[in-house]
Amino acid sequence: MYTKIYQIKTSTLAEGKIAASYVAEELGGKIAQFNMTALNVLLCKEGALYVTVNFDEASDMKVFQTAQVELFENLRKSLKCHTLDFQAIPVFRYEREATNVAMENLAS
């Protein structure tokens, strides 16, 4: 699994909410198109936004990165914000909901 992480720092919580709405709408509509396995949009009370996008294949992540340059450029032009992005490979990850579904499937 491969993860692309975006950190978007806005000046205020109000701007963070606008950025979160924009990013969620834009990326949420492209889950199937870019073969995403997970998408998380997190908003902190200070107005910082964290977006994680997971992929099974590095090639899918590279295609996504190239296609989403414009989305983040538009965000920077529309709001006073600073963006950072980096790639990671999850070392440890636990999700109770996903585990419960997997256990139910094994029991069947």
C-alpha positions in Angstrom: 0.0 0.0 0.0 1.2 3.5 -0.8 0.0 6.7 0.7 0.1 10.3 -0.5 -0.2 12.9 2.3 -1.1 16.5 1.8 -0.8 19.1 4.5 -2.7 22.3 3.8 -2.3 25.2 6.3 -4.8 28.0 6.1 -5.0 31.2 8.2 -8.3 30.5 9.9 -10.7 27.6 10.7 -13.3 29.2 8.3 -10.8 28.9 5.4 -9.9 25.4 6.5 -13.6 24.4 6.3 -13.8 25.9 2.8 -10.6 24.0 1.7 -11.9 20.8 3.3 -15.1 21.0 1.4 -13.4 21.7 -1.9 -10.9 18.9 -1.5 -13.5 16.4 -0.3 -15.8 17.2 -3.2 -13.0 17.2 -5.8 -11.2 14.0 -4.7 -14.3 12.2 -3.5 -15.7 12.2 -7.0 -12.5 10.6 -8.4 -12.0 7.6 -6.1 -12.8 5.0 -8.9 -11.0 7.0 -11.6 -7.7 6.9 -9.7 -8.2 3.5 -8.1 -7.9 4.9 -4.5 -8.2 2.4 -1.7 -8.8 5.0 0.9 -9.3 8.8 1.2 -9.2 10.7 4.5 -9.8 14.5 4.9 -9.0 15.7 8.4 -9.5 19.3 9.6 -7.8 20.6 12.8 -9.3 23.4 14.9 -6.5 25.7 13.8 -7.6 25.4 10.2 -4.9 22.9 9.1 -6.1 20.3 6.7 -4.6 16.8 6.3 -5.5 14.7 3.3 -4.3 11.1 2.9 -4.9 9.1 -0.2 -4.1 5.4 -0.3 -3.3 3.2 -3.3 -2.4 -0.5 -3.8 0.0 0.3 -6.6 2.8 2.9 -6.8 1.8 3.5 -10.5 -1.7 4.5 -9.5 -0.3 7.0 -7.0 2.0 8.5 -9.7 -0.9 9.0 -12.1 -2.9 10.6 -9.3 -0.1 13.0 -8.4 0.3 14.2 -11.9 -3.5 14.7 -12.4 -4.0 16.6 -9.1 -1.4 19.3 -9.5 -4.1 21.6 -10.8 -6.4 21.0 -7.9 -3.8 22.1 -5.4 -2.7 25.0 -7.5 -6.3 26.2 -7.6 -6.6 25.9 -3.9 -3.4 28.0 -3.3 -4.7 30.6 -5.7 -8.1 30.8 -4.1 -7.1 30.8 -0.4 -4.1 32.0 1.5 -2.7 28.7 2.3 0.6 26.8 2.2 0.7 23.2 1.0 3.2 20.4 1.6 3.0 16.9 0.2 4.9 13.7 0.8 4.7 10.0 0.1 4.7 7.2 2.7 4.3 3.5 3.1 2.2 2.6 6.1 4.2 0.6 8.6 1.4 -0.1 11.1 -2.3 0.6 10.5 -5.4 -0.6 12.5 -9.0 0.1 11.7 -11.6 -1.5 13.9 -14.4 -1.3 11.3 -12.3 -3.0 8.6 -11.2 -5.7 11.0 -14.8 -6.5 12.0 -15.8 -6.9 8.4 -12.8 -9.2 7.8 -13.7 -11.3 10.9 -17.3 -11.6 9.8 -16.2 -12.8 6.3 -14.0 -15.4 7.9 -16.8 -16.6 10.1 -19.1 -17.2 7.1 
